[in-house]
């Protein structure tokens, strides 16, 4: 469900891969978000906001797109 929006707007929308989203939330100890298998707007918009906030804290070279940045976060979380 999230692949089409990120294809058309890769700098605004996020691709939510379940395992990646859960690992990012756990690794960075994000208490405000809880991944649930049932898709919902509350989680998606919260995850998108989280990714946006994290991008503000790092070099632009780490996020050519939001999908690339979530991949970077997944790899750097050691999972």
Biopython code that builds the backbone (N, CA, C, O; Angstrom):
import numpy as np
from Bio.PDB.StructureBuilder import StructureBuilder

atoms = [
    (1, "UNK", "N", (0.797, -1.190, 0.000)),
    (1, "UNK", "CA", (0.000, 0.000, 0.000)),
    (1, "UNK", "C", (0.850, 1.269, 0.000)),
    (1, "UNK", "O", (0.399, 2.309, -0.479)),
    (2, "UNK", "N", (2.056, 1.199, 0.522)),
    (2, "UNK", "CA", (2.863, 2.414, 0.629)),
    (2, "UNK", "C", (3.871, 2.557, -0.503)),
    (2, "UNK", "O", (4.533, 3.589, -0.610)),
    (3, "UNK", "N", (3.996, 1.553, -1.336)),
    (3, "UNK", "CA", (5.000, 1.621, -2.395)),
    (3, "UNK", "C", (4.594, 2.620, -3.488)),
    (3, "UNK", "O", (5.461, 3.297, -4.040)),
    (4, "UNK", "N", (3.323, 2.727, -3.807)),
    (4, "UNK", "CA", (2.903, 3.644, -4.873)),
    (4, "UNK", "C", (3.093, 5.110, -4.466)),
    (4, "UNK", "O", (3.649, 5.879, -5.249)),
    (5, "UNK", "N", (2.653, 5.524, -3.274)),
    (5, "UNK", "CA", (2.904, 6.923, -2.892)),
    (5, "UNK", "C", (4.394, 7.283, -2.882)),
    (5, "UNK", "O", (4.767, 8.373, -3.317)),
    (6, "UNK", "N", (5.246, 6.379, -2.391)),
    (6, "UNK", "CA", (6.672, 6.693, -2.326)),
    (6, "UNK", "C", (7.291, 6.718, -3.724)),
    (6, "UNK", "O", (8.286, 7.409, -3.945)),
    (7, "UNK", "N", (6.724, 5.988, -4.647)),
    (7, "UNK", "CA", (7.204, 6.021, -6.032)),
    (7, "UNK", "C", (6.968, 7.405, -6.643)),
    (7, "UNK", "O", (7.832, 7.937, -7.339)),
    (8, "UNK", "N", (5.802, 7.976, -6.380)),
    (8, "UNK", "CA", (5.454, 9.268, -6.957)),
    (8, "UNK", "C", (5.978, 10.458, -6.156)),
    (8, "UNK", "O", (6.148, 11.546, -6.708)),
    (9, "UNK", "N", (6.232, 10.268, -4.881)),
    (9, "UNK", "CA", (6.715, 11.365, -4.036)),
    (9, "UNK", "C", (7.776, 10.831, -3.065)),
    (9, "UNK", "O", (7.523, 10.746, -1.863)),
    (10, "UNK", "N", (8.960, 10.472, -3.577)),
    (10, "UNK", "CA", (9.971, 9.785, -2.774)),
    (10, "UNK", "C", (10.632, 10.619, -1.679)),
    (10, "UNK", "O", (11.334, 10.073, -0.827)),
    (11, "UNK", "N", (10.419, 11.928, -1.690)),
    (11, "UNK", "CA", (11.024, 12.769, -0.661)),
    (11, "UNK", "C", (10.035, 13.129, 0.439)),
    (11, "UNK", "O", (10.424, 13.653, 1.483)),
    (12, "UNK", "N", (8.760, 12.847, 0.206)),
    (12, "UNK", "CA", (7.720, 13.161, 1.185)),
    (12, "UNK", "C", (7.132, 11.909, 1.828)),
    (12, "UNK", "O", (6.999, 11.838, 3.050)),
    (13, "UNK", "N", (6.783, 10.928, 1.007)),
    (13, "UNK", "CA", (6.130, 9.720, 1.510)),
    (13, "UNK", "C", (7.168, 8.684, 1.940)),
    (13, "UNK", "O", (8.340, 8.777, 1.574)),
    (14, "UNK", "N", (6.728, 7.710, 2.713)),
    (14, "UNK", "CA", (7.626, 6.655, 3.187)),
    (14, "UNK", "C", (7.093, 5.286, 2.798)),
    (14, "UNK", "O", (5.884, 5.078, 2.696)),
    (15, "UNK", "N", (8.002, 4.373, 2.585)),
    (15, "UNK", "CA", (7.662, 2.978, 2.320)),
    (15, "UNK", "C", (7.745, 2.251, 3.649)),
    (15, "UNK", "O", (8.801, 2.220, 4.281)),
    (16, "UNK", "N", (6.642, 1.669, 4.073)),
    (16, "UNK", "CA", (6.607, 0.981, 5.360)),
    (16, "UNK", "C", (6.766, -0.509, 5.116)),
    (16, "UNK", "O", (5.822, -1.200, 4.736)),
    (17, "UNK", "N", (7.980, -0.987, 5.343)),
    (17, "UNK", "CA", (8.259, -2.412, 5.311)),
    (17, "UNK", "C", (8.150, -2.871, 6.764)),
    (17, "UNK", "O", (8.883, -2.369, 7.616)),
    (18, "UNK", "N", (7.263, -3.803, 7.065)),
    (18, "UNK", "CA", (6.980, -4.138, 8.468)),
    (18, "UNK", "C", (8.203, -4.387, 9.346)),
    (18, "UNK", "O", (8.334, -3.771, 10.404)),
    (19, "UNK", "N", (9.082, -5.260, 8.933)),
    (19, "UNK", "CA", (10.243, -5.575, 9.771)),
    (19, "UNK", "C", (11.137, -4.357, 9.952)),
    (19, "UNK", "O", (11.633, -4.106, 11.050)),
    (20, "UNK", "N", (11.342, -3.603, 8.885)),
    (20, "UNK", "CA", (12.168, -2.405, 8.968)),
    (20, "UNK", "C", (11.548, -1.384, 9.911)),
    (20, "UNK", "O", (12.243, -0.822, 10.757)),
    (21, "UNK", "N", (10.254, -1.140, 9.779)),
    (21, "UNK", "CA", (9.573, -0.172, 10.641)),
    (21, "UNK", "C", (9.669, -0.597, 12.105)),
    (21, "UNK", "O", (9.977, 0.223, 12.970)),
    (22, "UNK", "N", (9.409, -1.870, 12.382)),
    (22, "UNK", "CA", (9.502, -2.360, 13.772)),
    (22, "UNK", "C", (10.915, -2.219, 14.317)),
    (22, "UNK", "O", (11.096, -1.816, 15.466)),
    (23, "UNK", "N", (11.922, -2.545, 13.508)),
    (23, "UNK", "CA", (13.311, -2.450, 13.964)),
    (23, "UNK", "C", (13.729, -1.002, 14.229)),
    (23, "UNK", "O", (14.419, -0.725, 15.210)),
    (24, "UNK", "N", (13.319, -0.087, 13.366)),
    (24, "UNK", "CA", (13.655, 1.328, 13.564)),
    (24, "UNK", "C", (13.012, 1.829, 14.854)),
    (24, "UNK", "O", (13.668, 2.496, 15.654)),
    (25, "UNK", "N", (11.751, 1.517, 15.056)),
    (25, "UNK", "CA", (11.040, 1.952, 16.261)),
    (25, "UNK", "C", (11.697, 1.383, 17.515)),
    (25, "UNK", "O", (11.885, 2.090, 18.505)),
    (26, "UNK", "N", (12.042, 0.110, 17.462)),
    (26, "UNK", "CA", (12.680, -0.529, 18.621)),
    (26, "UNK", "C", (14.085, 0.010, 18.860)),
    (26, "UNK", "O", (14.431, 0.351, 19.991)),
    (27, "UNK", "N", (14.900, 0.090, 17.805)),
    (27, "UNK", "CA", (16.294, 0.507, 17.954)),
    (27, "UNK", "C", (16.413, 1.934, 18.497)),
    (27, "UNK", "O", (17.264, 2.216, 19.341)),
    (28, "UNK", "N", (15.563, 2.818, 18.009)),
    (28, "UNK", "CA", (15.629, 4.210, 18.445)),
    (28, "UNK", "C", (14.691, 4.515, 19.616)),
    (28, "UNK", "O", (14.510, 5.670, 20.002)),
    (29, "UNK", "N", (14.102, 3.456, 20.169)),
    (29, "UNK", "CA", (13.258, 3.540, 21.364)),
    (29, "UNK", "C", (12.178, 4.615, 21.228)),
    (29, "UNK", "O", (12.031, 5.487, 22.085)),
    (30, "UNK", "N", (11.435, 4.526, 20.139)),
    (30, "UNK", "CA", (10.347, 5.470, 19.877)),
    (30, "UNK", "C", (9.103, 4.961, 20.593)),
    (30, "UNK", "O", (8.485, 3.989, 20.159)),
    (31, "UNK", "N", (8.743, 5.608, 21.670)),
    (31, "UNK", "CA", (7.618, 5.160, 22.498)),
    (31, "UNK", "C", (6.265, 5.568, 21.917)),
    (31, "UNK", "O", (5.254, 4.929, 22.207)),
    (32, "UNK", "N", (6.234, 6.628, 21.100)),
    (32, "UNK", "CA", (4.967, 7.152, 20.586)),
    (32, "UNK", "C", (4.381, 6.305, 19.463)),
    (32, "UNK", "O", (3.201, 6.444, 19.142)),
    (33, "UNK", "N", (5.184, 5.429, 18.859)),
    (33, "UNK", "CA", (4.712, 4.624, 17.736)),
    (33, "UNK", "C", (4.733, 3.149, 18.081)),
    (33, "UNK", "O", (5.662, 2.657, 18.721)),
    (34, "UNK", "N", (3.704, 2.458, 17.649)),
    (34, "UNK", "CA", (3.659, 1.005, 17.798)),
    (34, "UNK", "C", (3.159, 0.433, 16.479)),
    (34, "UNK", "O", (2.050, 0.739, 16.039)),
    (35, "UNK", "N", (3.980, -0.395, 15.854)),
    (35, "UNK", "CA", (3.583, -0.989, 14.577)),
    (35, "UNK", "C", (2.532, -2.068, 14.830)),
    (35, "UNK", "O", (2.669, -2.892, 15.734)),
    (36, "UNK", "N", (1.495, -2.044, 14.022)),
    (36, "UNK", "CA", (0.475, -3.097, 14.033)),
    (36, "UNK", "C", (0.289, -3.556, 12.593)),
    (36, "UNK", "O", (0.366, -2.741, 11.673)),
    (37, "UNK", "N", (0.045, -4.845, 12.383)),
    (37, "UNK", "CA", (-0.069, -5.352, 11.013)),
    (37, "UNK", "C", (-1.226, -4.737, 10.219)),
    (37, "UNK", "O", (-1.160, -4.658, 8.992)),
    (38, "UNK", "N", (-2.256, -4.313, 10.894)),
    (38, "UNK", "CA", (-3.386, -3.671, 10.210)),
    (38, "UNK", "C", (-2.992, -2.253, 9.804)),
    (38, "UNK", "O", (-2.717, -1.432, 10.679)),
    (39, "UNK", "N", (-2.956, -1.936, 8.511)),
    (39, "UNK", "CA", (-2.569, -0.587, 8.091)),
    (39, "UNK", "C", (-3.527, 0.469, 8.658)),
    (39, "UNK", "O", (-4.744, 0.280, 8.679)),
    (40, "UNK", "N", (-2.945, 1.585, 9.117)),
    (40, "UNK", "CA", (-3.791, 2.695, 9.554)),
    (40, "UNK", "C", (-3.044, 4.010, 9.365)),
    (40, "UNK", "O", (-1.814, 4.068, 9.396)),
    (41, "UNK", "N", (-3.828, 5.056, 9.171)),
    (41, "UNK", "CA", (-3.278, 6.368, 8.877)),
    (41, "UNK", "C", (-2.466, 6.917, 10.041)),
    (41, "UNK", "O", (-1.439, 7.561, 9.823)),
    (42, "UNK", "N", (-2.900, 6.678, 11.263)),
    (42, "UNK", "CA", (-2.203, 7.200, 12.445)),
    (42, "UNK", "C", (-0.752, 6.716, 12.474)),
    (42, "UNK", "O", (0.162, 7.508, 12.701)),
    (43, "UNK", "N", (-0.541, 5.422, 12.245)),
    (43, "UNK", "CA", (0.827, 4.903, 12.242)),
    (43, "UNK", "C", (1.611, 5.481, 11.067)),
    (43, "UNK", "O", (2.739, 5.944, 11.235)),
    (44, "UNK", "N", (1.010, 5.452, 9.879)),
    (44, "UNK", "CA", (1.721, 5.922, 8.688)),
    (44, "UNK", "C", (2.171, 7.372, 8.843)),
    (44, "UNK", "O", (3.327, 7.695, 8.569)),
    (45, "UNK", "N", (1.276, 8.236, 9.276)),
    (45, "UNK", "CA", (1.648, 9.644, 9.399)),
    (45, "UNK", "C", (2.674, 9.842, 10.512)),
    (45, "UNK", "O", (3.551, 10.698, 10.395)),
    (46, "UNK", "N", (2.575, 9.064, 11.587)),
    (46, "UNK", "CA", (3.575, 9.139, 12.656)),
    (46, "UNK", "C", (4.936, 8.656, 12.199)),
    (46, "UNK", "O", (5.955, 9.256, 12.541)),
    (47, "UNK", "N", (4.964, 7.571, 11.426)),
    (47, "UNK", "CA", (6.224, 7.042, 10.915)),
    (47, "UNK", "C", (6.840, 8.019, 9.920)),
    (47, "UNK", "O", (8.052, 8.234, 9.926)),
    (48, "UNK", "N", (6.011, 8.607, 9.069)),
    (48, "UNK", "CA", (6.499, 9.602, 8.108)),
    (48, "UNK", "C", (7.079, 10.815, 8.837)),
    (48, "UNK", "O", (8.121, 11.337, 8.439)),
    (49, "UNK", "N", (6.409, 11.266, 9.901)),
    (49, "UNK", "CA", (6.931, 12.385, 10.694)),
    (49, "UNK", "C", (8.254, 12.013, 11.364)),
    (49, "UNK", "O", (9.179, 12.823, 11.411)),
    (50, "UNK", "N", (8.340, 10.790, 11.879)),
    (50, "UNK", "CA", (9.571, 10.318, 12.520)),
    (50, "UNK", "C", (10.734, 10.341, 11.530)),
    (50, "UNK", "O", (11.817, 10.829, 11.853)),
    (51, "UNK", "N", (10.512, 9.821, 10.342)),
    (51, "UNK", "CA", (11.566, 9.801, 9.328)),
    (51, "UNK", "C", (11.977, 11.232, 8.977)),
    (51, "UNK", "O", (13.165, 11.516, 8.819)),
    (52, "UNK", "N", (11.003, 12.129, 8.857)),
    (52, "UNK", "CA", (11.313, 13.530, 8.578)),
    (52, "UNK", "C", (12.153, 14.170, 9.668)),
    (52, "UNK", "O", (13.091, 14.911, 9.376)),
    (53, "UNK", "N", (11.825, 13.891, 10.923)),
    (53, "UNK", "CA", (12.594, 14.426, 12.051)),
    (53, "UNK", "C", (14.005, 13.863, 12.070)),
    (53, "UNK", "O", (14.961, 14.587, 12.348)),
    (54, "UNK", "N", (14.140, 12.576, 11.774)),
    (54, "UNK", "CA", (15.463, 11.950, 11.773)),
    (54, "UNK", "C", (16.324, 12.512, 10.644)),
    (54, "UNK", "O", (17.528, 12.700, 10.821)),
    (55, "UNK", "N", (15.721, 12.780, 9.493)),
    (55, "UNK", "CA", (16.471, 13.332, 8.363)),
    (55, "UNK", "C", (17.052, 14.699, 8.700)),
    (55, "UNK", "O", (18.117, 15.060, 8.199)),
    (56, "UNK", "N", (16.365, 15.456, 9.541)),
    (56, "UNK", "CA", (16.858, 16.776, 9.931)),
    (56, "UNK", "C", (18.125, 16.698, 10.778)),
    (56, "UNK", "O", (18.832, 17.694, 10.928)),
    (57, "UNK", "N", (18.415, 15.524, 11.332)),
    (57, "UNK", "CA", (19.548, 15.352, 12.241)),
    (57, "UNK", "C", (20.805, 14.807, 11.563)),
    (57, "UNK", "O", (21.849, 14.686, 12.204)),
    (58, "UNK", "N", (20.713, 14.476, 10.268)),
    (58, "UNK", "CA", (21.851, 13.848, 9.587)),
    (58, "UNK", "C", (22.187, 14.592, 8.298)),
    (58, "UNK", "O", (21.443, 15.469, 7.857)),
    (59, "UNK", "N", (23.297, 14.232, 7.716)),
    (59, "UNK", "CA", (23.738, 14.811, 6.447)),
    (59, "UNK", "C", (22.782, 14.427, 5.317)),
    (59, "UNK", "O", (22.255, 13.314, 5.291)),
    (60, "UNK", "N", (22.565, 15.347, 4.397)),
    (60, "UNK", "CA", (21.691, 15.087, 3.252)),
    (60, "UNK", "C", (22.176, 13.905, 2.407)),
    (60, "UNK", "O", (21.377, 13.278, 1.711)),
    (61, "UNK", "N", (23.452, 13.601, 2.460)),
    (61, "UNK", "CA", (23.982, 12.493, 1.664)),
    (61, "UNK", "C", (23.428, 11.140, 2.110)),
    (61, "UNK", "O", (23.521, 10.160, 1.372)),
    (62, "UNK", "N", (22.850, 11.081, 3.317)),
    (62, "UNK", "CA", (22.306, 9.825, 3.823)),
    (62, "UNK", "C", (20.864, 9.585, 3.388)),
    (62, "UNK", "O", (20.327, 8.502, 3.619)),
    (63, "UNK", "N", (20.237, 10.561, 2.772)),
    (63, "UNK", "CA", (18.846, 10.350, 2.376)),
    (63, "UNK", "C", (18.546, 10.888, 0.971)),
    (63, "UNK", "O", (17.877, 11.910, 0.820)),
    (64, "UNK", "N", (19.045, 10.194, -0.044)),
    (64, "UNK", "CA", (18.677, 10.604, -1.398)),
    (64, "UNK", "C", (17.160, 10.492, -1.624)),
    (64, "UNK", "O", (16.587, 11.245, -2.411)),
    (65, "UNK", "N", (16.527, 9.555, -0.931)),
    (65, "UNK", "CA", (15.060, 9.419, -0.899)),
    (65, "UNK", "C", (14.690, 8.891, 0.478)),
    (65, "UNK", "O", (15.549, 8.416, 1.221)),
    (66, "UNK", "N", (13.410, 8.975, 0.815)),
    (66, "UNK", "CA", (12.983, 8.437, 2.115)),
    (66, "UNK", "C", (13.154, 6.923, 2.184)),
    (66, "UNK", "O", (13.503, 6.382, 3.233)),
    (67, "UNK", "N", (12.911, 6.242, 1.071)),
    (67, "UNK", "CA", (13.087, 4.790, 1.056)),
    (67, "UNK", "C", (14.556, 4.425, 1.304)),
    (67, "UNK", "O", (14.853, 3.484, 2.039)),
    (68, "UNK", "N", (15.459, 5.172, 0.689)),
    (68, "UNK", "CA", (16.890, 4.919, 0.898)),
    (68, "UNK", "C", (17.271, 5.184, 2.356)),
    (68, "UNK", "O", (18.076, 4.455, 2.936)),
    (69, "UNK", "N", (16.696, 6.217, 2.934)),
    (69, "UNK", "CA", (17.021, 6.544, 4.328)),
    (69, "UNK", "C", (16.516, 5.471, 5.281)),
    (69, "UNK", "O", (17.226, 5.104, 6.218)),
    (70, "UNK", "N", (15.301, 4.957, 5.067)),
    (70, "UNK", "CA", (14.822, 3.888, 5.946)),
    (70, "UNK", "C", (15.677, 2.638, 5.773)),
    (70, "UNK", "O", (15.900, 1.903, 6.734)),
    (71, "UNK", "N", (16.156, 2.392, 4.554)),
    (71, "UNK", "CA", (17.087, 1.273, 4.336)),
    (71, "UNK", "C", (18.388, 1.483, 5.095)),
    (71, "UNK", "O", (18.922, 0.548, 5.690)),
    (72, "UNK", "N", (18.900, 2.718, 5.077)),
    (72, "UNK", "CA", (20.110, 3.044, 5.829)),
    (72, "UNK", "C", (19.881, 2.820, 7.324)),
    (72, "UNK", "O", (20.727, 2.242, 8.007)),
    (73, "UNK", "N", (18.737, 3.277, 7.826)),
    (73, "UNK", "CA", (18.437, 3.081, 9.244)),
    (73, "UNK", "C", (18.339, 1.606, 9.604)),
    (73, "UNK", "O", (18.796, 1.191, 10.669)),
    (74, "UNK", "N", (17.745, 0.816, 8.720)),
    (74, "UNK", "CA", (17.636, -0.608, 8.957)),
    (74, "UNK", "C", (19.027, -1.242, 9.043)),
    (74, "UNK", "O", (19.300, -2.026, 9.952)),
    (75, "UNK", "N", (19.891, -0.904, 8.106)),
    (75, "UNK", "CA", (21.229, -1.489, 8.107)),
    (75, "UNK", "C", (22.056, -1.018, 9.295)),
    (75, "UNK", "O", (22.833, -1.792, 9.856)),
    (76, "UNK", "N", (21.896, 0.241, 9.682)),
    (76, "UNK", "CA", (22.697, 0.758, 10.787)),
    (76, "UNK", "C", (22.192, 0.316, 12.150)),
    (76, "UNK", "O", (22.901, 0.439, 13.149)),
    (77, "UNK", "N", (20.964, -0.200, 12.194)),
    (77, "UNK", "CA", (20.433, -0.675, 13.479)),
    (77, "UNK", "C", (20.980, -2.049, 13.833)),
    (77, "UNK", "O", (20.751, -2.543, 14.937)),
    (78, "UNK", "N", (21.701, -2.669, 12.904)),
    (78, "UNK", "CA", (22.358, -3.938, 13.197)),
    (78, "UNK", "C", (21.446, -5.135, 13.123)),
    (78, "UNK", "O", (21.725, -6.155, 13.753)),
    (79, "UNK", "N", (20.365, -5.048, 12.373)),
    (79, "UNK", "CA", (19.440, -6.189, 12.268)),
    (79, "UNK", "C", (19.391, -6.704, 10.872)),
    (79, "UNK", "O", (18.669, -7.660, 10.592)),
]
sb = StructureBuilder()
sb.init_structure("model")
sb.init_model(0)
sb.init_chain("A")
sb.init_seg("    ")
for serial, (resi, resn, name, xyz) in enumerate(atoms, 1):
    if name == "N":
        sb.init_residue(resn, " ", resi, " ")
    sb.init_atom(name, np.array(xyz, "f"), 0.0, 1.0, " ", f" {name:<3s}", serial, name[0])
structure = sb.get_structure()
